Amino acid sequence: MKKSFDKISRMVLALVTVSFGLVRNLLAAFSDTDEPNDRQLHDASIIGEYNHRTGRLDAGNDPYGWYDDD
């Protein structure tokens, strides 16, 4: 009886572990890690400084972007 209980408990533990791993991988695949592409009025692409990180003109206040000196 104890052997069958041990075997069943190991199978349940393995199933729970695999299920949590699958859910974790699915959530990681569907997470939105891209920065939003909603352009604000102050980020208009007709004026501003060229941000080499994003490849477009912006207000020059991107802390992770880099800008050339004129």
Secondary structure, DSSP 8 states (H G I E B T S, - for coil): -HHHHHHHHHHHHHHHHHHHHHHHHHHHHH---S------GGG-TTSSEEETTTTEEE-S--TT------
